[in-house]
């Protein structure tokens, strides 16, 4: 009887131990040791982000390079910032870069009214003929110098008289300009412009009611 009781006790103890082993809670994993400052944790292969989740490569290298300036020049002078800005708008996309520049006028006293140089002497003479036919007098085709093939339309002591002359000519369809040639400190405005290689600066000057285009270093354009 004693042996049977011992056997039964052993069986009960084994069953209890097995039940405890099966029902015990999962052990808590040990905490990861703290890493020194500046040291990154190693990643396993399966922990690394896939290629599809990585940030896209910068597109900066695909940016289009700016168009190189082939020729640069200054147009003007204009008697106001508004007139210079109007010239820039007139030329529009023909200019790759443009900026306005203010400069003091220092020369002989007075104001002159002019027509910008034409493409040829013949064209200038034809314009002069139309001016005369429209009833205007006191004009002269310029044959030499920077304003060659331009038309001088009078010189005045007062700005008001010169402005009236310009207004009358413009009302008659002629692109007359007022140019200060006196009074130190009078402001003039220039349009510093850059265009593509082979651009016709003289043709642009005529469109923009400017005198002959003045050469300009392209580095001067910001």
Buried (B, 14 or more C-beta within 10 A) or exposed (E): EEEEEEEEEEEEEEEEEEEEEEEEEEEEEEEEEEEEEEEEEEEEEEEEEEEEEEEEEEEEEEEEEEEEBEBBBBBBBBBEEEBBBBBBEBBEEBBBBBBBBEEEBEEEEBBBBBBBBBEEBEEBEEBBEEBEEEEBEEBEBBEEEEBBBBBBBBBBEEBEBBBEBBEBBEEEEBBBBBBBBBBEEBBBBBBBBBBEEEBBBBEBBBBBBBBBBBEBEBEEBE
